[in-house]
Amino acid sequence: MPELEIALRPAEPEDARLLFNWRNDDLTRQVSFHSEKISWEEHIVWYNNSLSSTSRQIFIGEVLPDQSPCGQVRFDLLSPEEAEISIVIAPEWRGKGLGKKIISAGVEKFHVENPAVLTIIANIKPENAASKKVFQHCGFEYIETYMGKEDFLSEKWLLRIS
Ligand SMILES: CC(C)(COP(=O)(O)OP(=O)(O)OC[C@H]1O[C@@H](n2cnc3c(N)ncnc32)[C@H](O)[C@@H]1OP(=O)(O)O)[C@@H](O)C(=O)NCCC(=O)NCCS
């Protein structure tokens, strides 16, 4: 199968439903630290706050040439030098190597816009083997397993941008 190419664009208000569906997908909830389904009302408040936040950026990945939305990559600034990354690949696009592509394209885009950020952190549930594989492939290194605030185990993976 030929390799898929993707492009990223900033998330827009019109993407609210798309992100809601991806957030509430069964696997996404299972691998999230808060596993309950999210209501539309709760999502809309979160999404509008996210779009207006200066410390959060969300990009939508689109498969070329059709521009089919295939996932999202989100960055949260933790400090002027450090950001956290989070990704979701749309259920119908999983298993095609797009996780790696969305991370690489996202880090590149985020770095161009935020050159002071030299460290990107991914917090991953220990049992999320697919996620660990894609982040490792993109240069992230395992740092530690720790107990999170709400009594869940998390693995911290880190990418240093040089
Ligand atoms: C995790 C996720 C981003 C992976 O993206 P993807 O494009 O579907 O990744 P792929 O299917 O290409 O798989 C990547 C690798 O993991 C492997 N893999 C897939 N499922 C696996 C599983 N259940 N156990 C072990 N390895 C698995 C694949 O074989 C592949 O390995 P390879 O690179 O050696 O071929 C995607 O499944 C997803 O969106 N999951 C739900 C949300 C999520 O987990 N987000 C990350 C939270 S930190």
The ligand as a MOL file (V3000), in Angstrom:
LIG
                    3D

  0  0  0     0  0            999 V3000
M  V30 BEGIN CTAB
M  V30 COUNTS 48 50 0 0 0
M  V30 BEGIN ATOM
M  V30 1 C -2.4340 5.1140 19.6270 0
M  V30 2 C -2.7580 5.5930 18.2140 0
M  V30 3 C -2.4860 7.0920 18.1320 0
M  V30 4 C -1.8260 4.8200 17.2540 0
M  V30 5 O -1.9220 5.3770 15.9800 0
M  V30 6 P -2.0160 4.4610 14.6600 0
M  V30 7 O -1.7540 5.2890 13.4910 0
M  V30 8 O -3.3030 3.7160 14.6930 0
M  V30 9 O -0.8000 3.4870 14.8930 0
M  V30 10 P -0.4950 2.1640 14.1030 0
M  V30 11 O -1.7110 1.3250 13.9750 0
M  V30 12 O 0.2160 2.5330 12.8650 0
M  V30 13 O 0.4140 1.3610 15.1120 0
M  V30 14 C 1.6470 1.8300 15.5400 0
M  V30 15 C 2.4240 0.6280 16.0290 0
M  V30 16 O 1.7710 0.0550 17.1860 0
M  V30 17 C 1.4910 -1.3150 16.9320 0
M  V30 18 N 0.2410 -1.6550 17.6120 0
M  V30 19 C -1.0130 -1.3160 17.2450 0
M  V30 20 N -1.8920 -1.7770 18.1450 0
M  V30 21 C -1.1680 -2.4370 19.0950 0
M  V30 22 C -1.4980 -3.1300 20.2750 0
M  V30 23 N -2.7540 -3.2310 20.6860 0
M  V30 24 N -0.4810 -3.6810 20.9900 0
M  V30 25 C 0.8080 -3.5730 20.5900 0
M  V30 26 N 1.1750 -2.8830 19.4850 0
M  V30 27 C 0.2050 -2.3400 18.7400 0
M  V30 28 C 1.4210 -1.4440 15.4350 0
M  V30 29 O 1.6990 -2.7650 15.0190 0
M  V30 30 C 2.4890 -0.4810 14.9860 0
M  V30 31 O 3.7700 -1.0570 15.1480 0
M  V30 32 P 4.8870 -0.9330 14.0070 0
M  V30 33 O 5.1970 0.5350 13.9050 0
M  V30 34 O 5.9940 -1.7330 14.5510 0
M  V30 35 O 4.2530 -1.4630 12.7810 0
M  V30 36 C -4.2420 5.3050 17.8130 0
M  V30 37 O -4.4840 3.9280 17.9460 0
M  V30 38 C -5.2720 6.0650 18.6440 0
M  V30 39 O -5.6850 7.1590 18.2890 0
M  V30 40 N -5.6880 5.4640 19.7680 0
M  V30 41 C -6.6940 6.0670 20.6320 0
M  V30 42 C -6.1960 7.3320 21.3180 0
M  V30 43 C -4.8260 7.1730 21.9260 0
M  V30 44 O -4.4080 6.1150 22.3720 0
M  V30 45 N -4.1090 8.3070 21.9710 0
M  V30 46 C -2.7970 8.3760 22.5690 0
M  V30 47 C -2.9530 8.6970 24.0140 0
M  V30 48 S -1.3620 8.9320 24.7740 0
M  V30 END ATOM
M  V30 BEGIN BOND
M  V30 1 1 1 2
M  V30 2 1 2 3
M  V30 3 1 2 4
M  V30 4 1 2 36
M  V30 5 1 4 5
M  V30 6 1 5 6
M  V30 7 2 6 7
M  V30 8 1 6 8
M  V30 9 1 6 9
M  V30 10 1 9 10
M  V30 11 2 10 11
M  V30 12 1 10 12
M  V30 13 1 10 13
M  V30 14 1 13 14
M  V30 15 1 14 15
M  V30 16 1 15 16
M  V30 17 1 15 30
M  V30 18 1 16 17
M  V30 19 1 17 18
M  V30 20 1 17 28
M  V30 21 1 18 19
M  V30 22 1 18 27
M  V30 23 2 19 20
M  V30 24 1 20 21
M  V30 25 1 21 22
M  V30 26 2 21 27
M  V30 27 1 22 23
M  V30 28 2 22 24
M  V30 29 1 24 25
M  V30 30 2 25 26
M  V30 31 1 26 27
M  V30 32 1 28 29
M  V30 33 1 28 30
M  V30 34 1 30 31
M  V30 35 1 31 32
M  V30 36 2 32 33
M  V30 37 1 32 34
M  V30 38 1 32 35
M  V30 39 1 36 37
M  V30 40 1 36 38
M  V30 41 2 38 39
M  V30 42 1 38 40
M  V30 43 1 40 41
M  V30 44 1 41 42
M  V30 45 1 42 43
M  V30 46 2 43 44
M  V30 47 1 43 45
M  V30 48 1 45 46
M  V30 49 1 46 47
M  V30 50 1 47 48
M  V30 END BOND
M  V30 END CTAB
M  END
